[in-house]
Amino acid sequence: MKDLGFKAGIEIHQRLDTHKLFCPCKSQMSVEEPTKTIERTLRPVAGETGEIDRAALFEALRGRKFRYLCYPEETCLVEADEEPPHDVNEKALKTSVLIAKMFNCDIPDEIQFMRKTVIDGSNTSGFQRTAIVGLNGSLNTSLGKIGIINVCLEEEAAQIIEKKEKEVIYGLDRLGIPLVEIGTAPDLKTPKHVKEVAEKIGMLLRSTGKVQRGIGTIRQDVNISISGGARVEIKGLQDLRTMEKVIEGEIKRQQSLLSIRDILRSRNSSATGPIEVTSIFQNTKNKMVSSLLKNGKKAFAFKLIGFSGLLSKKICFEKTFGKELADYAKLYGVGGFIHSDEDLTRYDLEKEFSELKTSLKAKNEDIVGIVVEEPERAKKACLSIIERAKKAREYIPEETRYVNPDLTTSYLRPLPGGARMYPETDVKPIAVAKDLLNVKIPESFEEKVRRFKKLGLSEELANQMVKSRYLSLFEETLKTKSDPKTVASVLLLDIKELKRDGIEIDNINREELIKMLKNINTIPKESIKDLLRKLSYGKTFEDSMGSLKTIGILELDNIIDKLIDKNLVKREGSQSFKKLMGPVMAKVRGKIDGEVVAKRLMKKIKDILSE
Amino acid sequence: MYSVKISNLLKKKKIKIGDKIRIKKDEKAYEGILMPRVMGDKDTIIIKLDNGYNVGFKPKEVELISKAKKQKKETKKILKKDPKKPNITIISMGGTIASKIDYKTGAVTPLFSAEDLIDNIPELGEIANVDGKVVAQKLSENLNFQDYKKLINEIKKEFGKTDGVIITHGTDTLHYTAAALSFAIENSPVPIILVGSQRSSDRASSDGPMNLICAAHFITKTEFSGVAISMHATESDDFCFIFPACKTRKMHTSRRDAFKTVNSKPWAMVYPDGKIKFIRKIDKNKGKTKIRNKFEEKVALIKTYPNMDTNIINFLTKNKYKGLVLEGTGLGHAPLKIIKSLEKFLKKGIVVMTSQCLNGRVNMNVYSAGRELQEIGVIPGEDMLPEVAYIKLSWLLGNYKNKDEIKELLRKNLRGEINERSGF
């Protein structure tokens, strides 16, 4: 990785487990139907001249509609941008400062919320509210200390529900959920290191007990570059298990693009078009093309000079350079393009393409391709392919990309320029008072693992427990006399096993489970799973115990008294235990813990022997 | 503004707002651009970090890194007027429809020149030739009758040159100004449309530009002449209502569709693409334009309420107030205990009764309280909005001498402020 000049930084976004940042709405994804729809447009905001092409931006936004869905418990006038923000959520603020301190950050004396301009519609206001709560932090990792640039407290954006050509539909339930953003310096050294840091940060966040858990509640964006390549931001890596592979894929992609670049330079490549070529395809046998043309769509062609053989070249896993180019065309709502580097017999388009080649005066080392769509869109799609193809011999563009299901990535948008921020004047600056700083840093997971091991848990169980969703429940039962080892094995092993058997573990009432764990010392080991099964049917702990027909020590002693053969005991001494345990257990199995039976039986034997 | 302590610290190092500085504190240093102190603790220095975020530190020491770069003056495009297009004058009374953000300093500057307006709202240039003027730069709650006078004079200057006037205005008292213009400018030859925005113009979601575009469409595409208001009809950016100047009120603190007609209906629905649907028939003003811009200062608007103190009325009498608009309860009632003090006030002054119900008409014949108020000379304000009655009374007292004539005019519809019939 060193030779590659691999550099990476990671940005982690974690939702906090409290109500929304600037209003009392619930921080959850709604399961209800939306109760209201609001339709809005956004306009470019005038900033410094020259930074963006305002005319282009204006055109891009013109006629573009955003439809916002409002939900009963998750949307109020604040999310709808119909009311100024309320005071900042104190709990979220405290948690964010706590997190900043956990990463050894400096906490400023005053925290000021900023408006970060966002005009893709994901924020109804046209900006995201965000504040730095800590800066200049650090984190120890296996490959040394890495820098934490800053920790921010910010609003989650609205979620895209549907994207149409001129309209995007967003759900306002997600908008405004408090997020903590942790940004590392570009200090990460290998794909494995990136994963380790992501995991470590995730664990630290979870150790606060104040963050949301579950799918979508934590997101990683990774910034990667290699020498000669480009800085690329990969958005929304939700699954840590696939993180390494995605990063390796990106390295592969950049390496492949660099070698393609060299070939293109040697071939003096270029690209031309688009030209309308509908007439060539008018009588095609290809069903897809002919039906598109019948529906009034037109065929537009482009020529990629010196690209022959390259479009079918794999650049990352199974993804070809041709597919990569198609990503840019897809932004204009076209399905993709057909090109001469493909097996045209499959499409029944050989004849047309040879005519196309002649008409475009394409040479053998050139590629010709077509897009069939409405003229405006087809032209724009062709232009985007041409533009990207021209860049291919120059450099790898800096981009924001998203992860595909096959772990390749696709172009999303150019890298955002410098953040366009100005103060959020509707939220008072927050003077960081002593009580905000006076937070107790929670026990880290490493410390927890050590503590659990002291309580008798194996290394494996202790490690599993700190990551488990039953962690808080486990901690609660530690306050009782229940045996920690047994409780841990119930929560981590027995429950897992039952789940595998198809038992609806989630139906178990938490309170009943706690009752069971508090009484775990009196429950026969053999009955634990049976009991859990009963709880999962919605039974109370008491009812389930009753139906187990357990027996007490007194009853056990009576049974032992009846079964014990005094002569045998006297004859064989303590060796008689082996012969007696079987018959006793046959009588009481499942009604009382075997260990207890053994103890009582041993006691009885000793009593007889000392008579 | 920073505290004296901080200001001196900065002065000593010759540091000014916009300079790049280094703050030292607890053996650590932070670098950024010095920001102005608008709100918050005056002993805390705010700097903008390289990544755009502002943070505050209580410094031990401050160092200058580099002076702010002088900003280049922008070369302004000169707009050419298209003789085929209508002309619209946009007058600012403090409401900002367009503004510019300097992301380096965080400063938001309102834009008023025609060039800036067109640059920000290109649709305007497609609709008309635009001219921009500034009369006041005030929060609308601070506007006074002098400002009204200035505005009226400025509008008068435009008559004959323009096809319509748009006034950008803070929304809080927009409906007072709308009423004032209605009374002061009789038979306006051109439409005069007031426009506000409920979301500030620095954000991409501002409602202001659409309100302005709809006003421009309404001016250029209809026969309307007179005063009206153009604001969002719903919480969506779908269409604007053109509201009648004297029958409209801000009814929500923050929503885009805060403005509602009371005892009336909007003139029309105007879509940002220029489509117009009429709700009421529009009559073109044919009478001679007459402008009377005086407003009497000694007029009060008071709400009545249970346990009200009579001294509130006595104060007005003692201070020689000439007019009083009461915002009574229900059909136009006031507590019995203030009747005596009202009687004293009425010896010299005029009292008009309106209702805090807003919707509906006062009727002071139904209950004894109303009858008694009428007997001492309180004039029922029909279905007038209290704020409109206040402006109307101030204007009548400013421009008419004869008390009986004023009383008669108060009950007569002059500018659409009174409906004779109460519709559904």
Interface residues (C-beta under 8 A of the other chain):
Chain A: I38 E39 R40 T41 L42 R43 P44 V45 A46 G47 E48 T49 E51 R54 F58 L77 A80 D81 E82 E83 P84 D106 P108 D109 E110 I111 Q112 M114 R115 K116 T117 I119 T124 S125 G126 F127 T130 A131 I132 L135 N136 I149 N150 C152 G418 A419 R420 M421 Y422 P423 T425 K428 P429 A431
Chain B: K28 Y30 M35 V38 M39 G40 D41 T44 I46 L49 N51 G52 Y53 N54 V55 G56 F57 K58 E74 A98 S99 K100 I101 D102 Y103 K104 G106 A107 V108 L111 D116 D119 N120 I121 P122 R199 D202 R203 A204 S205 S206 P209 M210 E235 S236 D237 D238 T253 S254 R255 R256 P272
